[in-house]
Amino acid sequence: MNNAEKIPENLLLKSITAALSRYIAETDPHVLFNGLLDTLLVLTASEYGFIGEVFYTKDQTPFIKSYATTNIAWSEETQKLYERAQKKGMIFSREDSLYGAVLKTGKLIISNQPASDSRSCGIPQGHPPLNTFIGIPFFSGGELLGVVGIANKENGCQQSLAKSLAPFLETCGNLIQAYRNNIEKQELEKKLRYYQRQLSNIEDVISLGYGYTFSQSP
């Protein structure tokens, strides 16, 4: 096992450039998150994983909402569950788990023996093997914005790998922040169009000499 594992700089730069050029204006979370996850799996030479946004409940308990999770369904039932969850986003909220340790601490979590790791909640019967796990938080403007979970990297995971990934994870954070901004912009543009229609209706009614009641925005 290598004590210092780094991603080739040219591959990293190509991945960052491609991600920025493809997803800077993306508003479909499935496209954005799956693209980032595919790149992360290639960069880390790993078998499966997920990438998701961090949100908080009313009592400030963090959870992950992921639109990109590798399909590792092992039965017809779990395949159907996967397909349903993918449409709305899969929720990861268990604190007694490896990804939960990332949420609680906001720090890198590496486990090269998940089966005996006290932070692990285990895996369901029939689930594909979980031989290694690396959970990496990423931030934007100091805010914990998301978590990447990568499983089954051949020969295990090292901190040097996570350090090497830092520029790409920073890109992930920036792209997800841009995605949120794009969604907010779309909502504002939708409201603008609505109020423009309302104003047009008011002007039409006034020109005819009638009263008008202003309705609530949608």
Secondary structure, DSSP 8 states (H G I E B T S, - for coil): --SS----HHHHHHHHHHHHHHHTT---HHHHHHHHHHHHHHHHT-SEEEEEEEEE-TT--EEEEEEEE-----SHHHHHHHHHHHHH-EEE--SSSHHHHHHHH-S-EEES-GGG-TT-----TT------EEEEEEEETTEEEEEEEEE--TT---HHHHHHHHHHHHHHHHHHHHHHHHHHHHHHHHHHHHHHHHHHHHHHHHHHT---------
